[in-house]
Amino acid sequence: MITETKFGSKPIYLDNHATTPVDPRVVDVMMPYFGEKFGNPHSSSHYYGWEAAEAVELAREQIADLIGAKPNEIFFTSGATESNNTAIKGVARFYKSRRKHLITCVTEHMCVLDSAFQLEREGFDVTYLHVGVDGLIDLDELKKAITDQTILVSIMTVQNEIGVIQPISEIGAVCRENRVFLHTDAAQAVGKITVNVDDMKVDLLSLTAHKIYGPMGIGALYVRKTPRVRLEPMFNGGGQENGLRSGTLPPPLCVGLGHALKIAKVEMAAEALRLKNQRDRMWKNLNRELSGLHLNGTIKHRVPGNLCICIEDVDAESLMAALPGLALSSGSACTSASEESSHVLKALGLSNEMAEASLRIGLGRFNTDEELDLATNSLIEAVVKVRKGRKIIAAAE
Ligand SMILES: *Cc1c(COP(=O)(O)O)cnc(C)c1O
């Protein structure tokens, strides 16, 4: 449903964890590669191929530059889902004759959990670490879980529903000490907070363009060269991407990802500060007018644009129905197309009812102060209305 707001006929977009609008500057650099610069980057015998290959290699450098890697450690994929599948299954299957145990966490994205479930079906053992009410794993629990069979630990940098930041460099230190590889899903972290593969001591890292104002359908996997991590490819074919990922690369998308990260490098610090101020102001204003609000997960270790809140005596679905002018996610809709409440909110210890009373507000680059004040006021009005409706129903029963 679409309502007329003073910003036009579309709802205010507050779902920047699901996807971000493509930055118009990114669209501009992509366009020629849909048109006159149409070459196949793997055609090595003529100008059209060289032109496309040069653009793809520049993008690879831009990605490497933002995360402190070398260009030959960056492999293009279709997004974070593919990067995560490749990293987790690829490492597990390559080393399976030597070690068959992996460690991950209950609040990971479904594509990580599902890859782990698949490996269990193939005979691997997987430990799923729990999280505290803050959303963070316990390093002692990690240390205890590591055995001489452990090959890989996969822990996300930033959680996509609650926005909490795991202590990756501490996790990395534990993994190094025990000679275990560390993979991190950094889809919600890259371009939002400082990400450096050496400081974080990670061996594999997944990222995706559409969470950082780039196009959908392109991502990358970082794979450390020294010490070298080996993995079995997911696809067989022409041997592109050094044999790790066969298939023709899409230059317009590669260029878009590279440029999105180039912009992020320049603007990240100022943008993070602005988003944090906007987020904190929204949270303060909501609490001034409403009681019974709870933040899901720690505020201390959280990306600036995230506000995942539980609103007592409200169910998020009715609330969203009362808010056609806002585009946001409920606690149940964050993860997948399924109707179940979020596995992430439940892992924090929330009851079904509390999970279903939760909303995820995701602020982004293009949200204005004015828009956010309008959104805050609409949300307050809708909560008052839904709570009043509930009281009337309760009294009648
Ligand atoms: C969006 C997201 C993914 C999936 O990324 P795609 O590029 O859409 O496949 C994986 N992990 C996290 C944390 C995400 O936020």
The ligand as a Gaussian input file, in Angstrom:
#p B3LYP/6-31G(d) Opt

LIG

0 1
 C       22.021000      -9.526000       2.792000
 C       22.871000     -10.452000       3.555000
 C       23.308000     -11.663000       3.003000
 C       22.895000     -12.110000       1.622000
 O       23.490000     -11.311000       0.655000
 P       23.071000     -11.416000      -0.895000
 O       24.086000     -10.581000      -1.574000
 O       21.697000     -10.844000      -0.960000
 O       23.149000     -12.831000      -1.277000
 C       24.120000     -12.467000       3.763000
 N       24.499000     -12.105000       4.997000
 C       24.105000     -10.952000       5.566000
 C       24.572000     -10.598000       6.923000
 C       23.280000     -10.094000       4.864000
 O       22.882000      -8.962000       5.443000

